[in-house]
Amino acid sequence: MMTSSIEQLAGKKVLFATISTDAHIDPLTGLAKYLQDCGCDVRWYASEYYTTKFHRLYIYHYTPRKHRQVNEENADEPPPGGTRVRDRVAKLNHHLTHTFARPAARHFENIRSIFEVFPFDIVIVDNMFTAAPIIRKILGIPVIAIGVVPLAEASRDLPPYGLGITPSHHLLGRLKQAALRFLTDKILFKESYKVYEQVFKTYGIRNKGANMLDSIIKNADLVLQIGTPGLEYQRRDMGNNIRYIGALQPYSADEKKLPWFDDRLHQYRKIALVTQGRTGKDVNNIIIPTLEAFRNTNVLTIVATGGSGTEALRAKYPYSNVIIEDYIPFADVMPYADVFITDGGYDGVLLSLQHRLPIIAAGTDECKNETCARIGYMKYGINLHTENPGADQISKAFDTILATPLYKTNISRLKEELSQYDPVPLSAGYVADLLTKRPA
């Protein structure tokens, strides 16, 4: 039914609206371009910072007005008049309040203005775009939320989302989880949730979730969750609107380029690939500890800095077993690597798993702790439970992974599961199916 309904997408008006960071925008670009190819008029609402990106994609771009333009470069900065937050829980609460809760109304008013000139048929958001429930209720437009981080739906079977805690199935553990859910919703993050609740009341909307992320999921017509059941904790109360779509990846133009290669890939029997993504600016977190762990050893250490401190690192680590680049196409190098060392960026983790590459995970912020927790819990690698591991921790984890076939076995099983999904056409089918069922 989905295949036939895709043919009915021609002429439909689709608005993508996302939090303005690479991690929230990039995974949706492949679907956007596919919908364009199906004949949809596709447009995007995001920060002015991304104008060049959307011009290159030939996607019309609307920018937010009348509020601070959060983007990849300033997402960690305090709002005007604020101070930088250091405490982990306070920092998360700060982000929930100032990056997600408060801007929800302003995002909605911007999108309502867009609707007056571009009467879109559907809105596709990332699962942290807080204006989504208001769009659906006030404009009456169907909303699809795409899970760009591990499934954020609250569950009575799980600890609260965002703390990176793995589930317990024992009685005392389940009681502790229930207490933690109450603590996070009613005490730790009370300020941000109260702000979001007030936004709902302003528009006369009843909140369907106990917290912000859960509200977005429960108020969406569909949630297309990137990943598969094998990447998620089991839960008995998963919403009926949630669909897994596999490893949805960013758009890539069919450009004929020579693959990245270095002769040393064939000269070393052990290879480690390390990155902190584009948002991890402090190379002291993972990159330098990894370089210290393997400098002048028989482990080829390949570093993708994302543009942070590349030349300084090359000067400090001029060893023959070290390769340091701003950017390396992971698809070119992962087939050679033995271990992927990362702060838990979801895109990179999915790509690693698709290449049967075990993971050393070291991340605590921006939901990355939830990705890292799943890696350790499901034995796809080792979670170091920190964003500042020592060189000895990395070296020990590397040796443990190489000596433990279980990690490769588990990942091979997951790769087979991932191969059963064709993410972009599958997602487009859900879009078409929802629009087809919508009353005229």
C-alpha positions as a Markdown table, in Angstrom:
| # | Residue | x | y | z |
|---|---|---|---|---|
| 1 | Met | 0.0 | 0.0 | 0.0 |
| 2 | Met | 2.9 | 2.4 | 0.8 |
| 3 | Thr | 4.5 | 1.9 | -2.6 |
| 4 | Ser | 1.4 | 2.8 | -4.4 |
| 5 | Ser | 0.6 | 5.8 | -2.2 |
| 6 | Ile | 4.1 | 7.3 | -2.8 |
| 7 | Glu | 2.9 | 8.0 | -6.3 |
| 8 | Gln | 0.3 | 10.4 | -4.7 |
| 9 | Leu | 3.0 | 12.6 | -3.1 |
| 10 | Ala | 3.5 | 14.7 | -6.3 |
| 11 | Gly | 2.4 | 18.2 | -5.6 |
| 12 | Lys | 2.3 | 17.9 | -1.8 |
| 13 | Lys | 3.7 | 20.7 | 0.2 |
| 14 | Val | 6.1 | 19.5 | 2.9 |
| 15 | Leu | 7.8 | 21.7 | 5.6 |
| 16 | Phe | 10.7 | 20.3 | 7.6 |
| 17 | Ala | 11.3 | 22.1 | 10.9 |
| 18 | Thr | 14.2 | 21.2 | 13.1 |
| 19 | Ile | 16.5 | 22.2 | 15.9 |
| 20 | Ser | 19.4 | 24.0 | 14.3 |
| 21 | Thr | 22.3 | 21.7 | 14.7 |
| 22 | Asp | 23.9 | 19.2 | 12.3 |
| 23 | Ala | 22.8 | 16.2 | 14.3 |
| 24 | His | 19.1 | 17.2 | 14.0 |
| 25 | Ile | 19.2 | 18.4 | 10.4 |
| 26 | Asp | 21.6 | 16.1 | 8.5 |
| 27 | Pro | 19.7 | 12.7 | 9.1 |
| 28 | Leu | 16.6 | 14.2 | 7.6 |
| 29 | Thr | 18.2 | 15.6 | 4.4 |
| 30 | Gly | 18.1 | 12.2 | 2.6 |
| 31 | Leu | 14.3 | 12.0 | 3.1 |
| 32 | Ala | 13.8 | 15.6 | 2.1 |
| 33 | Lys | 15.6 | 15.1 | -1.2 |
| 34 | Tyr | 13.7 | 11.9 | -1.9 |
| 35 | Leu | 10.4 | 13.6 | -1.3 |
| 36 | Gln | 11.6 | 16.3 | -3.8 |
| 37 | Asp | 12.2 | 13.6 | -6.3 |
| 38 | Cys | 8.7 | 12.3 | -5.7 |
| 39 | Gly | 7.4 | 15.7 | -6.8 |
| 40 | Cys | 6.9 | 17.3 | -3.4 |
| 41 | Asp | 7.5 | 21.0 | -2.8 |
| 42 | Val | 9.9 | 20.7 | 0.1 |
| 43 | Arg | 11.0 | 23.6 | 2.3 |
| 44 | Trp | 12.9 | 23.9 | 5.6 |
| 45 | Tyr | 12.7 | 26.0 | 8.7 |
| 46 | Ala | 16.0 | 26.3 | 10.6 |
| 47 | Ser | 18.6 | 28.9 | 11.6 |
| 48 | Glu | 20.1 | 31.3 | 9.2 |
| 49 | Tyr | 23.4 | 29.6 | 9.9 |
| 50 | Tyr | 22.3 | 26.8 | 7.6 |
| 51 | Thr | 21.3 | 28.9 | 4.6 |
| 52 | Thr | 24.3 | 27.8 | 2.5 |
| 53 | Lys | 23.6 | 24.2 | 3.3 |
| 54 | Phe | 20.0 | 24.4 | 2.1 |
| 55 | His | 21.0 | 26.4 | -1.0 |
| 56 | Arg | 23.4 | 23.6 | -2.0 |
| 57 | Leu | 20.6 | 21.1 | -1.4 |
| 58 | Tyr | 18.2 | 23.2 | -3.6 |
| 59 | Ile | 15.8 | 23.4 | -0.7 |
| 60 | Tyr | 13.9 | 26.7 | 0.0 |
| 61 | His | 14.9 | 27.9 | 3.5 |
| 62 | Tyr | 12.9 | 29.9 | 6.1 |
| 63 | Thr | 14.7 | 31.3 | 9.1 |
| 64 | Pro | 13.5 | 32.0 | 12.6 |
| 65 | Arg | 12.6 | 35.6 | 13.5 |
| 66 | Lys | 12.6 | 37.6 | 16.8 |
| 67 | His | 14.7 | 35.2 | 18.9 |
| 68 | Arg | 18.2 | 34.0 | 19.4 |
| 69 | Gln | 19.4 | 31.9 | 16.5 |
| 70 | Val | 20.8 | 28.7 | 18.1 |
| 71 | Asn | 23.2 | 26.8 | 15.8 |
| 72 | Glu | 26.1 | 24.4 | 15.8 |
| 73 | Glu | 28.5 | 27.0 | 17.0 |
| 74 | Asn | 26.6 | 28.6 | 19.9 |
| 75 | Ala | 24.4 | 25.8 | 21.2 |
| 76 | Asp | 26.5 | 25.5 | 24.4 |
| 77 | Glu | 26.6 | 29.2 | 25.1 |
| 78 | Pro | 24.3 | 30.7 | 27.8 |
| 79 | Pro | 21.5 | 33.0 | 26.7 |
| 80 | Pro | 21.9 | 36.8 | 26.9 |
| 81 | Gly | 22.4 | 37.7 | 30.5 |
| 82 | Gly | 22.9 | 34.1 | 31.6 |
| 83 | Thr | 26.0 | 32.4 | 32.9 |
| 84 | Arg | 27.7 | 29.2 | 31.7 |
| 85 | Val | 26.4 | 26.1 | 33.5 |
| 86 | Arg | 28.8 | 23.5 | 34.6 |
| 87 | Asp | 26.8 | 21.0 | 36.7 |
| 88 | Arg | 25.7 | 18.1 | 34.5 |
| 89 | Val | 22.0 | 18.0 | 35.6 |
| 90 | Ala | 21.8 | 21.8 | 35.8 |
| 91 | Lys | 23.3 | 22.1 | 32.3 |
| 92 | Leu | 20.7 | 19.7 | 30.9 |
| 93 | Asn | 17.9 | 21.6 | 32.6 |
| 94 | His | 19.3 | 24.8 | 31.3 |
| 95 | His | 19.3 | 23.5 | 27.7 |
| 96 | Leu | 15.8 | 22.1 | 28.1 |
| 97 | Thr | 14.6 | 25.5 | 29.3 |
| 98 | His | 16.4 | 27.9 | 27.0 |
| 99 | Thr | 16.9 | 25.9 | 23.8 |
| 100 | Phe | 13.7 | 23.9 | 23.8 |
| 101 | Ala | 10.9 | 25.1 | 26.1 |
| 102 | Arg | 11.0 | 28.9 | 25.8 |
| 103 | Pro | 11.5 | 29.1 | 22.0 |
| 104 | Ala | 8.5 | 26.7 | 21.3 |
| 105 | Ala | 5.9 | 29.5 | 21.1 |
| 106 | Arg | 8.2 | 31.7 | 18.9 |
| 107 | His | 8.9 | 28.8 | 16.6 |
| 108 | Phe | 5.2 | 28.2 | 16.3 |
| 109 | Glu | 4.4 | 31.8 | 15.5 |
| 110 | Asn | 7.1 | 31.8 | 12.8 |
| 111 | Ile | 5.7 | 28.6 | 11.3 |
| 112 | Arg | 2.1 | 30.0 | 11.4 |
| 113 | Ser | 3.4 | 32.9 | 9.3 |
| 114 | Ile | 5.0 | 30.5 | 6.9 |
| 115 | Phe | 1.7 | 28.6 | 6.6 |
| 116 | Glu | 0.0 | 31.8 | 5.4 |
| 117 | Val | 2.3 | 31.9 | 2.3 |
| 118 | Phe | 3.1 | 28.2 | 2.0 |
| 119 | Pro | 0.1 | 26.2 | 3.1 |
| 120 | Phe | 2.0 | 23.0 | 3.8 |
| 121 | Asp | 0.2 | 19.6 | 3.9 |
| 122 | Ile | 2.5 | 18.0 | 6.5 |
| 123 | Val | 5.3 | 19.0 | 8.9 |
| 124 | Ile | 8.3 | 16.7 | 9.5 |
| 125 | Val | 10.3 | 17.6 | 12.6 |
| 126 | Asp | 13.1 | 16.1 | 14.6 |
| 127 | Asn | 11.9 | 14.6 | 17.8 |
| 128 | Met | 13.1 | 17.5 | 19.9 |
| 129 | Phe | 11.4 | 20.3 | 18.0 |
| 130 | Thr | 9.1 | 21.5 | 20.7 |
| 131 | Ala | 6.7 | 23.5 | 18.6 |
| 132 | Ala | 5.5 | 20.3 | 16.9 |
| 133 | Pro | 2.5 | 19.6 | 19.2 |
| 134 | Ile | 1.3 | 23.2 | 18.9 |
| 135 | Ile | 1.5 | 23.0 | 15.0 |
| 136 | Arg | -0.6 | 19.8 | 15.0 |
| 137 | Lys | -3.3 | 21.2 | 17.5 |
| 138 | Ile | -3.6 | 24.8 | 16.3 |
| 139 | Leu | -3.0 | 24.4 | 12.5 |
| 140 | Gly | -4.6 | 21.0 | 12.2 |
| 141 | Ile | -1.7 | 19.8 | 10.1 |
| 142 | Pro | -0.3 | 16.2 | 10.5 |
| 143 | Val | 3.1 | 16.0 | 12.2 |
| 144 | Ile | 5.8 | 13.3 | 11.8 |
| 145 | Ala | 8.6 | 13.4 | 14.3 |
| 146 | Ile | 11.8 | 11.6 | 13.4 |
| 147 | Gly | 13.9 | 10.2 | 16.2 |
| 148 | Val | 17.4 | 11.5 | 15.6 |
| 149 | Val | 18.5 | 10.2 | 19.1 |
| 150 | Pro | 17.7 | 6.9 | 20.8 |
| 151 | Leu | 13.9 | 6.5 | 21.4 |
| 152 | Ala | 13.0 | 9.3 | 23.9 |
| 153 | Glu | 9.6 | 8.0 | 24.9 |
| 154 | Ala | 9.0 | 7.6 | 28.6 |
| 155 | Ser | 8.2 | 4.1 | 29.8 |
| 156 | Arg | 7.3 | 2.5 | 33.1 |
| 157 | Asp | 9.9 | -0.1 | 32.3 |
| 158 | Leu | 12.8 | 2.3 | 32.0 |
| 159 | Pro | 14.7 | 4.9 | 34.0 |
| 160 | Pro | 14.1 | 8.6 | 33.1 |
| 161 | Tyr | 15.5 | 9.6 | 29.7 |
| 162 | Gly | 18.6 | 11.8 | 29.5 |
| 163 | Leu | 20.6 | 10.5 | 32.5 |
| 164 | Gly | 22.2 | 7.6 | 30.6 |
| 165 | Ile | 21.0 | 5.0 | 33.1 |
| 166 | Thr | 20.4 | 1.4 | 31.9 |
| 167 | Pro | 17.2 | -0.4 | 32.8 |
| 168 | Ser | 16.8 | -2.8 | 35.7 |
| 169 | His | 14.4 | -5.7 | 35.7 |
| 170 | His | 14.6 | -6.5 | 39.4 |
| 171 | Leu | 12.0 | -5.3 | 41.9 |
| 172 | Leu | 14.2 | -2.9 | 43.8 |
| 173 | Gly | 15.7 | -1.6 | 40.5 |
| 174 | Arg | 12.2 | -1.0 | 39.1 |
| 175 | Leu | 11.2 | 0.8 | 42.2 |
| 176 | Lys | 14.4 | 3.0 | 42.0 |
| 177 | Gln | 13.5 | 3.7 | 38.3 |
| 178 | Ala | 10.0 | 4.9 | 39.3 |
| 179 | Ala | 11.5 | 7.1 | 42.0 |
| 180 | Leu | 14.0 | 8.6 | 39.5 |
| 181 | Arg | 11.2 | 9.3 | 37.0 |
| 182 | Phe | 9.3 | 11.2 | 39.7 |
| 183 | Leu | 12.5 | 13.0 | 40.8 |
| 184 | Thr | 13.4 | 14.1 | 37.3 |
| 185 | Asp | 9.9 | 15.2 | 36.2 |
| 186 | Lys | 8.8 | 16.8 | 39.4 |
| 187 | Ile | 12.1 | 18.2 | 40.9 |
| 188 | Leu | 15.3 | 18.1 | 38.8 |
| 189 | Phe | 13.7 | 19.4 | 35.6 |
| 190 | Lys | 10.6 | 21.0 | 37.1 |
| 191 | Glu | 11.6 | 24.5 | 35.8 |
| 192 | Ser | 11.9 | 23.5 | 32.2 |
| 193 | Tyr | 8.8 | 21.4 | 32.2 |
| 194 | Lys | 6.8 | 24.2 | 33.9 |
| 195 | Val | 7.9 | 26.6 | 31.2 |
| 196 | Tyr | 6.8 | 24.2 | 28.5 |
| 197 | Glu | 3.5 | 23.5 | 30.2 |
| 198 | Gln | 2.9 | 27.3 | 30.3 |
| 199 | Val | 3.4 | 27.5 | 26.5 |
| 200 | Phe | 0.8 | 24.8 | 26.0 |
| 201 | Lys | -1.7 | 26.7 | 28.3 |
| 202 | Thr | -1.1 | 29.8 | 26.2 |
| 203 | Tyr | -2.6 | 28.0 | 23.2 |
| 204 | Gly | -5.3 | 26.2 | 25.2 |
| 205 | Ile | -3.6 | 22.8 | 24.7 |
| 206 | Arg | -3.5 | 19.9 | 27.1 |
| 207 | Asn | -0.1 | 18.3 | 27.5 |
| 208 | Lys | -0.2 | 14.6 | 26.8 |
| 209 | Gly | 3.2 | 13.8 | 28.3 |
| 210 | Ala | 4.8 | 14.1 | 31.7 |
| 211 | Asn | 7.9 | 15.8 | 30.2 |
| 212 | Met | 9.0 | 17.7 | 27.2 |
| 213 | Leu | 10.4 | 15.0 | 24.9 |
| 214 | Asp | 7.6 | 12.6 | 25.8 |
| 215 | Ser | 5.0 | 15.3 | 24.9 |
| 216 | Ile | 6.5 | 15.7 | 21.4 |
| 217 | Ile | 6.3 | 11.9 | 20.8 |
| 218 | Lys | 2.8 | 11.4 | 22.2 |
| 219 | Asn | 1.4 | 14.4 | 20.2 |
| 220 | Ala | 2.9 | 13.4 | 16.9 |
| 221 | Asp | 0.8 | 11.5 | 14.3 |
| 222 | Leu | 3.8 | 9.2 | 13.7 |
| 223 | Val | 7.3 | 8.9 | 15.2 |
| 224 | Leu | 9.8 | 7.5 | 12.7 |
| 225 | Gln | 12.5 | 6.2 | 15.0 |
| 226 | Ile | 16.0 | 5.9 | 13.5 |
| 227 | Gly | 17.4 | 2.5 | 14.4 |
| 228 | Thr | 15.8 | -0.9 | 15.0 |
| 229 | Pro | 14.4 | -2.8 | 18.0 |
| 230 | Gly | 17.9 | -4.3 | 18.5 |
| 231 | Leu | 19.2 | -0.8 | 19.3 |
| 232 | Glu | 16.5 | -0.1 | 21.9 |
| 233 | Tyr | 15.6 | -1.2 | 25.4 |
| 234 | Gln | 12.5 | -3.5 | 25.6 |
| 235 | Arg | 9.4 | -1.8 | 26.8 |
| 236 | Arg | 5.8 | -3.1 | 27.2 |
| 237 | Asp | 4.2 | 0.3 | 26.7 |
| 238 | Met | 5.6 | 1.6 | 23.5 |
| 239 | Gly | 3.3 | 4.0 | 21.7 |
| 240 | Asn | 1.2 | 2.8 | 18.7 |
| 241 | Asn | 2.5 | 5.8 | 16.7 |
| 242 | Ile | 6.1 | 4.6 | 16.7 |
| 243 | Arg | 7.8 | 3.0 | 13.7 |
| 244 | Tyr | 11.4 | 1.9 | 13.3 |
| 245 | Ile | 13.0 | 3.0 | 10.0 |
| 246 | Gly | 16.5 | 1.6 | 10.2 |
| 247 | Ala | 19.7 | 3.7 | 9.7 |
| 248 | Leu | 18.4 | 6.8 | 8.1 |
| 249 | Gln | 21.6 | 8.6 | 6.8 |
| 250 | Pro | 22.2 | 12.1 | 5.5 |
| 251 | Tyr | 21.8 | 12.9 | 1.8 |
| 252 | Ser | 24.8 | 12.2 | -0.3 |
| 253 | Ala | 25.0 | 13.4 | -3.9 |
| 254 | Asp | 26.1 | 10.8 | -6.4 |
| 255 | Glu | 29.5 | 12.4 | -7.0 |
| 256 | Lys | 32.3 | 10.3 | -8.4 |
| 257 | Lys | 35.2 | 10.8 | -6.0 |
| 258 | Leu | 38.2 | 8.7 | -5.3 |
| 259 | Pro | 37.7 | 7.1 | -1.9 |
| 260 | Trp | 39.9 | 8.3 | 1.0 |
| 261 | Phe | 42.9 | 6.0 | 1.4 |
| 262 | Asp | 46.3 | 5.8 | 3.1 |
| 263 | Asp | 48.9 | 3.1 | 2.5 |
| 264 | Arg | 49.2 | 2.6 | 6.2 |
| 265 | Leu | 45.8 | 1.0 | 6.3 |
| 266 | His | 47.5 | -2.1 | 4.9 |
| 267 | Gln | 50.6 | -1.8 | 7.1 |
| 268 | Tyr | 49.0 | -2.1 | 10.5 |
| 269 | Arg | 47.1 | -5.1 | 11.9 |
| 270 | Lys | 45.3 | -3.0 | 14.6 |
| 271 | Ile | 43.5 | 0.2 | 13.7 |
| 272 | Ala | 41.6 | 2.6 | 15.9 |
| 273 | Leu | 39.3 | 5.4 | 14.5 |
| 274 | Val | 38.5 | 8.3 | 16.8 |
| 275 | Thr | 36.2 | 11.3 | 16.6 |
| 276 | Gln | 34.4 | 13.8 | 18.7 |
| 277 | Gly | 32.2 | 14.9 | 15.8 |
| 278 | Arg | 31.8 | 18.5 | 14.9 |
| 279 | Thr | 30.4 | 19.7 | 18.2 |
| 280 | Gly | 33.1 | 18.2 | 20.4 |
| 281 | Lys | 35.5 | 21.2 | 20.3 |
| 282 | Asp | 37.7 | 20.2 | 23.3 |
| 283 | Val | 40.2 | 17.7 | 21.9 |
| 284 | Asn | 41.3 | 16.9 | 25.5 |
| 285 | Asn | 38.1 | 14.9 | 26.0 |
| 286 | Ile | 38.7 | 11.9 | 23.8 |
| 287 | Ile | 41.1 | 12.7 | 21.0 |
| 288 | Ile | 44.2 | 13.4 | 23.1 |
| 289 | Pro | 43.7 | 10.5 | 25.5 |
| 290 | Thr | 43.4 | 8.2 | 22.5 |
| 291 | Leu | 46.6 | 9.6 | 20.9 |
| 292 | Glu | 48.3 | 9.3 | 24.2 |
| 293 | Ala | 47.2 | 5.7 | 24.5 |
| 294 | Phe | 48.5 | 4.6 | 21.1 |
| 295 | Arg | 51.3 | 7.0 | 20.2 |
| 296 | Asn | 54.3 | 5.4 | 18.7 |
| 297 | Thr | 52.7 | 1.9 | 19.0 |
| 298 | Asn | 51.6 | -0.8 | 16.6 |
| 299 | Val | 48.1 | 0.6 | 16.6 |
| 300 | Leu | 47.3 | 2.8 | 13.6 |
| 301 | Thr | 45.3 | 5.7 | 15.1 |
| 302 | Ile | 43.1 | 7.7 | 12.7 |
| 303 | Val | 41.7 | 10.9 | 14.0 |
| 304 | Ala | 38.9 | 12.9 | 12.5 |
| 305 | Thr | 38.9 | 16.2 | 14.3 |
| 306 | Gly | 35.9 | 17.9 | 12.8 |
| 307 | Gly | 38.2 | 20.9 | 12.3 |
| 308 | Ser | 39.2 | 21.4 | 15.9 |
| 309 | Gly | 42.9 | 21.8 | 16.5 |
| 310 | Thr | 44.1 | 19.7 | 13.5 |
| 311 | Glu | 47.4 | 21.4 | 12.9 |
| 312 | Ala | 48.3 | 21.6 | 16.6 |
| 313 | Leu | 47.6 | 17.9 | 17.0 |
| 314 | Arg | 49.7 | 17.0 | 14.0 |
| 315 | Ala | 52.6 | 19.0 | 15.5 |
| 316 | Lys | 52.3 | 17.3 | 18.9 |
| 317 | Tyr | 51.9 | 13.8 | 17.5 |
| 318 | Pro | 54.2 | 13.4 | 14.5 |
| 319 | Tyr | 54.3 | 9.6 | 14.8 |
| 320 | Ser | 54.1 | 7.3 | 11.8 |
| 321 | Asn | 51.2 | 5.4 | 13.3 |
| 322 | Val | 49.0 | 8.6 | 13.6 |
| 323 | Ile | 46.8 | 10.1 | 10.9 |
| 324 | Ile | 45.0 | 13.3 | 11.7 |
| 325 | Glu | 42.5 | 15.0 | 9.4 |
| 326 | Asp | 39.8 | 17.5 | 9.7 |
| 327 | Tyr | 37.4 | 15.2 | 8.0 |
| 328 | Ile | 37.5 | 11.6 | 6.8 |
| 329 | Pro | 34.6 | 9.8 | 5.0 |
| 330 | Phe | 33.8 | 7.2 | 7.6 |
| 331 | Ala | 32.4 | 4.8 | 5.0 |
| 332 | Asp | 35.9 | 4.7 | 3.4 |
| 333 | Val | 37.9 | 4.0 | 6.5 |
| 334 | Met | 35.5 | 2.0 | 8.7 |
| 335 | Pro | 35.9 | -1.3 | 6.7 |
| 336 | Tyr | 39.6 | -1.2 | 7.8 |
| 337 | Ala | 39.2 | -0.2 | 11.4 |
| 338 | Asp | 39.0 | -2.6 | 14.5 |
| 339 | Val | 37.4 | -0.2 | 16.9 |
| 340 | Phe | 35.5 | 3.1 | 16.7 |
| 341 | Ile | 36.1 | 5.5 | 19.6 |
| 342 | Thr | 33.4 | 8.2 | 19.8 |
| 343 | Asp | 31.5 | 10.5 | 22.1 |
| 344 | Gly | 28.3 | 8.8 | 21.1 |
| 345 | Gly | 27.0 | 10.8 | 18.2 |
| 346 | Tyr | 24.1 | 8.8 | 16.9 |
| 347 | Asp | 24.9 | 9.0 | 13.1 |
| 348 | Gly | 28.5 | 7.9 | 13.6 |
| 349 | Val | 27.4 | 5.0 | 15.9 |
| 350 | Leu | 24.9 | 3.8 | 13.4 |
| 351 | Leu | 27.4 | 3.9 | 10.6 |
| 352 | Ser | 29.9 | 2.0 | 12.8 |
| 353 | Leu | 27.4 | -0.7 | 13.5 |
| 354 | Gln | 26.6 | -1.1 | 9.8 |
| 355 | His | 30.3 | -1.8 | 9.3 |
| 356 | Arg | 30.4 | -4.4 | 12.1 |
| 357 | Leu | 32.8 | -2.1 | 14.0 |
| 358 | Pro | 32.7 | -2.3 | 17.8 |
| 359 | Ile | 32.6 | 0.9 | 19.8 |
| 360 | Ile | 34.3 | 2.6 | 22.7 |
| 361 | Ala | 31.8 | 5.2 | 23.9 |
| 362 | Ala | 32.7 | 8.2 | 26.0 |
| 363 | Gly | 30.0 | 10.8 | 26.1 |
| 364 | Thr | 27.6 | 12.4 | 28.6 |
| 365 | Asp | 25.9 | 15.4 | 27.0 |
| 366 | Glu | 23.1 | 16.1 | 24.5 |
| 367 | Cys | 21.5 | 12.6 | 24.8 |
| 368 | Lys | 24.8 | 11.1 | 23.8 |
| 369 | Asn | 24.9 | 9.4 | 27.2 |
| 370 | Glu | 21.7 | 7.5 | 26.1 |
| 371 | Thr | 23.5 | 6.2 | 23.0 |
| 372 | Cys | 26.6 | 5.3 | 25.0 |
| 373 | Ala | 24.4 | 3.5 | 27.6 |
| 374 | Arg | 22.8 | 1.4 | 24.9 |
| 375 | Ile | 26.2 | 0.5 | 23.4 |
| 376 | Gly | 27.4 | -0.9 | 26.7 |
| 377 | Tyr | 24.1 | -2.5 | 27.7 |
| 378 | Met | 23.7 | -4.4 | 24.5 |
| 379 | Lys | 27.4 | -5.3 | 24.2 |
| 380 | Tyr | 28.0 | -3.5 | 21.0 |
| 381 | Gly | 31.1 | -2.1 | 22.7 |
| 382 | Ile | 32.2 | -0.6 | 25.9 |
| 383 | Asn | 30.7 | 2.5 | 27.6 |
| 384 | Leu | 33.3 | 4.3 | 29.6 |
| 385 | His | 30.7 | 6.4 | 31.5 |
| 386 | Thr | 32.6 | 9.6 | 31.1 |
| 387 | Glu | 33.4 | 12.3 | 28.5 |
| 388 | Asn | 37.0 | 12.6 | 29.8 |
| 389 | Pro | 38.5 | 9.1 | 29.7 |
| 390 | Gly | 42.1 | 8.5 | 30.5 |
| 391 | Ala | 44.6 | 7.0 | 28.1 |
| 392 | Asp | 44.7 | 3.8 | 30.2 |
| 393 | Gln | 40.9 | 3.4 | 30.1 |
| 394 | Ile | 40.9 | 3.7 | 26.3 |
| 395 | Ser | 43.9 | 1.3 | 25.9 |
| 396 | Lys | 42.3 | -1.3 | 28.2 |
| 397 | Ala | 38.9 | -1.1 | 26.5 |
| 398 | Phe | 40.6 | -1.4 | 23.1 |
| 399 | Asp | 42.4 | -4.6 | 24.2 |
| 400 | Thr | 39.2 | -6.0 | 25.8 |
| 401 | Ile | 37.2 | -5.5 | 22.6 |
| 402 | Leu | 39.9 | -7.2 | 20.4 |
| 403 | Ala | 40.0 | -10.2 | 22.8 |
| 404 | Thr | 36.2 | -10.6 | 23.1 |
| 405 | Pro | 34.4 | -12.0 | 20.0 |
| 406 | Leu | 31.0 | -11.4 | 21.6 |
| 407 | Tyr | 31.0 | -7.8 | 20.5 |
| 408 | Lys | 31.4 | -8.7 | 16.8 |
| 409 | Thr | 28.8 | -11.4 | 17.2 |
| 410 | Asn | 26.2 | -9.1 | 18.6 |
| 411 | Ile | 26.9 | -6.4 | 16.0 |
| 412 | Ser | 26.7 | -8.9 | 13.2 |
| 413 | Arg | 23.2 | -9.9 | 14.4 |
| 414 | Leu | 22.2 | -6.2 | 14.5 |
| 415 | Lys | 23.7 | -5.5 | 11.1 |
| 416 | Glu | 21.4 | -8.3 | 9.7 |
| 417 | Glu | 18.4 | -6.6 | 11.4 |
| 418 | Leu | 19.4 | -3.1 | 10.0 |
| 419 | Ser | 19.7 | -4.6 | 6.5 |
| 420 | Gln | 16.0 | -5.4 | 6.6 |
| 421 | Tyr | 15.1 | -1.7 | 6.5 |
| 422 | Asp | 15.3 | 0.6 | 3.5 |
| 423 | Pro | 15.1 | 3.8 | 5.5 |
| 424 | Val | 14.4 | 6.5 | 2.9 |
| 425 | Pro | 11.7 | 4.8 | 0.8 |
| 426 | Leu | 10.2 | 3.4 | 4.0 |
| 427 | Ser | 10.0 | 6.8 | 5.6 |
| 428 | Ala | 8.5 | 8.3 | 2.4 |
| 429 | Gly | 5.9 | 5.6 | 2.4 |
| 430 | Tyr | 4.8 | 6.5 | 5.9 |
| 431 | Val | 4.6 | 10.2 | 4.9 |
| 432 | Ala | 2.5 | 9.2 | 1.9 |
| 433 | Asp | 0.3 | 6.8 | 3.9 |
| 434 | Leu | -0.5 | 9.5 | 6.5 |
| 435 | Leu | -1.4 | 12.1 | 3.8 |
| 436 | Thr | -3.5 | 9.6 | 1.9 |
| 437 | Lys | -5.5 | 8.8 | 5.1 |
| 438 | Arg | -5.9 | 12.5 | 5.9 |
| 439 | Pro | -9.5 | 13.8 | 5.3 |
| 440 | Ala | -9.7 | 16.1 | 2.3 |
